[in-house]
Amino acid sequence: MKTLLMLGASIDQLPAYREAIGRGYRLIAVDQRADAPGVALAARFLPISTRDTDAIAAALAGETIDGIVTTASDAGLASQRELAIRYRLPSPTPEEAVRASMDKTYFRQAVAWAGLPTYPYVSDPDRVRLVEEAKQMPLPLVVKPADGSGGKGISLVTGYDQLDDAIDHACELSAAGLATVEHYVEGRHYAVEIWLRNGEPHFVPITEKRMTPLPTMVTSGHLIPARLPSPEARKVRHAVVRMCAELGITDGPANFDLVRTASGDMYLIEVGARLGGNAYPSLMAAAWGVDTVGATISLAVGEPFDLTPQRSRVCLLHILSSPLAVPGVLREVTDLDEVRAHPGVQTVELFVRPGDPVRPFTQAAYKLGFLTLVADDHEALDGLLAWCTATLRLNVEPST
C-alpha cells in the first residue's frame, strides 16, 4: 500500500483524505491538534506543526512516502516543498510560490515585479517604525498577519489610534509574529483558482466573493459565474497567468484573491499555491463538473489530471456561521432535512451539533458549515438562498 503524507487535518482538508482513502492510499496525518477531524481517518498521526519540517522528517524515519498533500492552508507549503525534494517526489511547489503564499510583503513585491498594478503597503519587524510608517499612509488601512490566511487576524483601521491594537492582534495570530499594513482598496472582491499543466493555463474559473460586513473581512460565499464583462474576465485571467509565471508555477493550482474598484481598476491581494479551502472544491464540482480534489491527489503522486469542464451552471457556495458577535452555544438546528431535499440544494454540510460551542465568524476556521446551491440564473439563486436562510435556522445562544 502506498503512503501519502497529509499536511494538516482540518475540516477543509477532509475531502483530500476521503479521496486518497478511496484510491487505496495509507495516510499519515500531520497536525498540532490531536482532535483535528482528519486524524481519525489516518493510519498514523504526527502531532507536529506543519511548519516544522525537520521534526516531520525525523518522525518519518523509516517511512516510504509516495506523495505529499497540503490543501486549504498555506502553513504547510514550505514543508511540502522541502520534503518533496528530500523524498524526490513529483511537483515540489516552486520556492517563489511558497514564499509569496506565506509572506504577504513578498507577494506585494512580486506583483510589482510582474508589472501588475499594486497599492501602498508597509512591513517592518521594528514595531515603532511600522506604526510611524503606517501613519504616513491615508486612512483607512488594513492590518493583517504577514503570514496568515483565511481572514485570520485582519483589522480595518479607520483611525491612527487603532493601529497599536490592530498590530497586536495581527502579530498574535502570525507564526512569525509579524504584521503588514496595507492601503484599503474599496471594491468588489473576486477569487481565481487557476490550474496549470506544463506551464499553460488549463482551468481558470473566476468567482465573485461575498464578504462579511466591515470591519470584518472574511469570505462568506462564492458566486459563479462571476458577474464580470468578458473583457475584464480576460484581463483577470491574463494577470493570474502572468503572476504564475513570475512565481514559477507550471503545474497545479494557485488561488488568487483580487479586488475591482468602482472605476474598473483591479488589484491582486494575495496568493495561495495550493487547493482552496472553504468548500471551494464542492463549488467547482457543482458548477463545472470537475474534481479538483482528485486532481490534487493525482498531482501529488505524479499522475496526469484533467479538469476540462463538463458543464456550466450558476452556483453559489454559502458559508454557514454564527449569527452572534460573541462566543455562543448551538442549541438547535431547524428544518435541515427540508433544505437538503430541495432540488436546488446540491450540498449541505454542518460541522457542529447542538451543544457545541461556536465562535463569531471572524476567520474562515470558525465557519459552521456550508451550502452549495444551483439555479437557472443569478436572480433565482438569490431567491433560493433567501429561502434556505429562512428555513435552515441555527439557533445560537451566548455562552455563559
Steps between C-alpha positions, in 0.01 A plus 500: 500500500640839400516778759404867480615760749209736577614838634205623705188317613233773527142487376598665172759230443261207548404474129863423414511232771185333367623513141836350594340223708263425211804448279648254748777715651626468855501842666730666751338812649703794632326754719558672832149408614434143605126565462529619138237306301743354248695322774233230535531415129877457500701186564758703691492840670791736560412772757735753344458845347482481121757781500762288684665327207790346691276354773274345234800354318637352823164343584482347151825306539454160341183594313466487123303803380339496155344847503443807718171686510414835654170673430299796632793645699829668417667392825635170366623621161866540600503153656329355194766643272799400714374149572408442135857587407645276771282205395545576128126527449317658206408867467657679798347847525742766368691690766367838380141374515547368853648828617229710334232285664653528847631859489256773394779756469685280253180451301451877470857524370439217253188676367713805424774288340236348272404849384148479643317777691566507873421727795691650797602277790756498781660215688773531760612265779564809714166578662568872550609552140201300373254726685674817387516388138135396509402845625639646178237307300148636445214337689338251501762230534497121521722330759560128461745228608790496258462123458130435569212377288126439528422850623683430825615804699390761245385842626365807320658811651306823461704704748872505576422447868381148407834396350664366818212267588462384139872422469495315835209290378670420169831411664330267748358300207820503294735202520793739460347767725496752214232731362460687173298817443338559162294769336132403505371461145123534485323293239348165409700191587571201277696177517679295235621143544719446198627154405797472267639204306849514352506877543172562320169608658268201510204598723448862610162558671420843647264532795338811642564504874248593765656655807392560858409863577779734601698523718547121464618378161434127483373316193138394555430358154602454137276563197572345161506615229626832628312799364791640301491622139697270270782752435555539875491124557770461234701771677474312829607171343794670330611648834495171689679316219765770509534467879536123473785551256661749740472248785622203295172306517468266201278218628211486742290755685546854625231706673490876451283757674441831323292815526341710224439867577199699383719654228594156365853473639596151617752407768626157603490470880666169584574148377494145634688246288274206587140376478252743650305449820157618614334216303625652172538152341129437564416814303725399210335158486148647502570775248739334256487128574873484576683328785772732630557282807570200279733713289690599815560137597606416143743792494655390831586155363601610151190381317327701225184696580223645286273785606325560170155641594211261443227763544445863600243585765413800716605399852557650843712378787351647818689474829293429813614692808394611844255794501662634818796733546592323826582137583193281521353151513298341220167404653292389202508447123159524333374347173832363383333209319260735318790707367698191405202368299469812283606423139706820481707407805796293382680470832428572866781451751482580871815471706333552839221339701267636769698559816823587319672832573522739205699816439425824320584475130823700508704250299432215259582236762194605703241408237224259606436343160405588144235474229563448129205631297416486128237696304415615147631853550637738762158635595362151561811418699442798729143382556615148584756634748234714669277192538788289636606757759138549614442124524829370636532674836807469717383604846801619695495631858778704656720278715512565870 
